């Protein structure tokens, strides 16, 4: 995010000279982004633990229910009205989650992952309306630079929250082999270099999709 911010500041300096502002974010917005960052970090933890206990297909369907939570929280927080499409998505995703819950013989670990993933979806659905509410309450022009500054603060505290949790749990001291991370790589004929390149590409695309 620093590169777009630096380019934006450079363009402002060319147009406005020394009068160009370095930062647009106010202390009030900074505090709001701090809170949103902590919520995002909590959401990341719930999601990471939840999906580790569930099959991929189940976790993907459950996390997609964040669309339904977003629609409900948007109605409550920023007064967005339901449309036929949002009502349809809420009903289908809710029914899907109920069916998954009723038609399973999962153990305690499964149910722990189930509810943690649902909690992650709910928290994810809450963050987006809160971000929009922050824009509404900002009482200043919402520019590209301001949005990027807010996202940078949000991302920093979300990362700090997750990093602190990993330090407390000694996650950085866990040793693993490539076969443990990708046990089926030999079956598909995938080398270690392919795994590394795939991880880097996945992270880059994820940043384009979701810069927070």
C-alpha positions in Angstrom: 0.0 0.0 0.0 3.0 2.3 0.5 3.7 2.5 -3.3 0.2 3.8 -4.3 0.3 6.3 -1.3 3.8 7.5 -2.4 2.6 8.0 -6.0 -0.5 9.8 -4.8 1.6 12.1 -2.6 4.1 12.7 -5.4 1.2 13.8 -7.7 -0.2 16.1 -5.1 3.3 17.7 -4.6 3.4 18.3 -8.4 0.0 20.1 -8.3 0.1 21.8 -4.9 3.7 22.2 -4.1 4.8 22.4 -0.5 1.1 23.0 0.5 0.3 19.3 -0.3 -0.8 17.4 2.8 1.1 14.3 3.7 -1.7 12.5 5.5 -5.5 12.9 5.3 -6.5 10.6 8.1 -7.6 12.3 11.3 -7.2 11.0 14.9 -10.8 10.0 14.9 -10.5 7.9 11.8 -7.3 6.4 13.0 -9.0 5.1 16.2 -11.9 3.8 14.1 -9.5 1.9 11.8 -7.6 0.6 14.8 -10.9 -1.0 16.1 -11.7 -2.3 12.6 -8.2 -3.8 12.4 -8.6 -5.6 15.7 -11.9 -7.0 14.5 -10.3 -8.1 11.2 -7.5 -9.8 13.1 -10.1 -11.7 15.3 -11.9 -12.7 12.1 -8.7 -14.0 10.6 -8.1 -16.2 13.7 -11.6 -17.6 13.8 -11.4 -18.4 10.1 -7.9 -20.0 10.3 -8.9 -22.3 13.2 -12.4 -23.0 11.8 -11.2 -24.2 8.4 -8.5 -26.4 10.0 -11.2 -28.6 11.5 -13.5 -28.8 8.4 -13.5 -30.2 4.9 -12.7 -27.7 2.2 -16.2 -27.9 0.7 -17.9 -27.4 4.1 -15.7 -24.4 5.1 -16.1 -22.8 1.7 -19.9 -22.9 1.9 -20.0 -21.7 5.5 -17.7 -18.8 4.9 -19.7 -17.7 1.9 -22.6 -17.0 4.4 -20.8 -13.7 5.1 -22.8 -12.3 2.3 -26.0 -13.0 4.3 -24.5 -11.4 7.4 -23.3 -8.4 5.4 -26.9 -7.9 4.1 -28.4 -8.1 7.6 -25.7 -5.8 9.3 -26.0 -3.3 6.4 -29.7 -3.1 7.0 -29.2 -2.5 10.8 -26.1 -0.3 10.7 -26.3 1.8 7.5 -30.0 1.3 6.7 -29.4 -0.5 3.4 -32.7 -1.9 2.2 -33.1 -5.5 1.2 -33.4 -6.2 -2.5 -34.9 -9.5 -4.0 -31.3 -10.6 -4.7 -30.1 -10.0 -1.1 -33.2 -11.8 0.3 -32.6 -14.7 -2.0 -28.9 -15.0 -0.9 -29.8 -14.7 2.8 -32.4 -17.5 2.5 -30.2 -19.9 0.4 -27.0 -19.4 2.5 -28.9 -19.8 5.7 -30.7 -23.0 4.5 -27.3 -24.3 3.3 -25.7 -23.8 6.7 -28.7 -25.5 8.4 -28.5 -28.5 6.1 -24.8 -28.9 6.8 -25.4 -28.7 10.5 -28.3 -31.2 10.5 -26.9 -33.8 8.1 -23.6 -34.6 9.7 -22.2 -37.0 12.3 -19.3 -34.7 13.1 -17.5 -35.0 16.4 -16.7 -32.2 18.9 -13.8 -30.9 16.7 -16.1 -30.7 13.7 -18.7 -28.6 15.6 -16.0 -26.4 17.0 -14.8 -25.7 13.4 -18.4 -25.3 12.3 -19.3 -22.5 14.8 -15.9 -20.8 14.5 -16.3 -20.6 10.7 -19.8 -19.2 11.1 -18.5 -16.7 13.7 -15.8 -15.7 11.2 -18.4 -15.2 8.5 -20.5 -13.1 10.8 -17.6 -11.0 11.9 -16.5 -10.5 8.3 -20.1 -9.5 7.4 -20.0 -6.9 10.3 -16.7 -5.3 9.2 -17.9 -4.1 5.8 -20.9 -2.1 7.1 -18.8 -0.7 9.8 -16.3 0.5 7.2 -19.1 2.2 5.3 -20.3 3.7 8.5 -16.8 5.1 9.1 -16.9 6.7 5.7 -20.3 8.3 6.4 -19.2 9.6 9.8 -15.8 10.8 8.6 -17.1 14.4 8.0 -14.5 14.9 5.3 -14.1 14.2 1.6 -13.4 10.5 0.9 -10.5 10.5 -1.5 -8.4 7.7 -2.9 -5.5 8.7 -0.6 -7.7 8.7 2.5 -9.1 5.3 1.7 -5.6 3.8 1.2 -4.4 5.4 4.5 -7.4 3.9 6.3 -6.8 0.5 4.8 -3.1 0.7 5.7 -3.9 1.4 9.4 -6.5 -1.3 9.4 -4.2 -3.9 7.9 -1.3 -2.9 10.2 -3.3 -3.5 13.4 -5.0 -6.7 12.0 -1.5 -8.1 11.2 -0.2 -7.0 14.6 -3.1 -8.7 16.3 -2.4 -12.0 14.4 1.3 -11.7 15.0 0.9 -11.2 18.7 -1.4 -14.2 18.9 1.2 -16.3 17.0 4.0 -15.2 19.4 1.9 -16.1 22.5 1.1 -19.5 21.0 4.7 -20.1 19.9 3.5 -20.7 16.3 6.8 -19.3 14.9 8.7 -22.2 16.6 6.7 -24.9 14.9 8.8 -26.9 12.5 7.3 -28.6 9.4 8.3 -30.2 6.2 6.9 -29.5 2.7 5.3 -32.9 2.7 3.3 -31.9 5.8 2.1 -28.7 4.2 1.3 -30.3 0.8 1.1 -34.1 1.4 -0.3 -34.8 -2.1 2.3 -32.9 -4.0 4.1 -36.1 -5.2 0.9 -37.5 -6.5 0.3 -34.4 -8.7 4.0 -34.2 -9.6 4.4 -30.8 -8.0 7.9 -29.6 -6.9 8.8 -27.5 -4.0 9.5 -24.6 -6.3 6.0 -24.9 -7.7 4.5 -24.7 -4.2 6.5 -21.6 -3.3 5.6 -19.9 -6.6 1.9 -20.8 -6.1 2.0 -19.4 -2.6 3.5 -16.1 -3.8 1.1 -15.8 -6.7 -1.9 -16.6 -4.4 -0.8 -13.9 -1.9 -0.4 -11.3 -4.7 -3.8 -12.1 -6.2 -5.4 -12.0 -2.7 -4.0 -8.5 -2.2 -5.6 -7.4 -5.4 -8.9 -8.9 -4.4 -8.9 -7.8 -0.8 -6.2 -5.1 0.0 -7.1 -5.1 3.7 
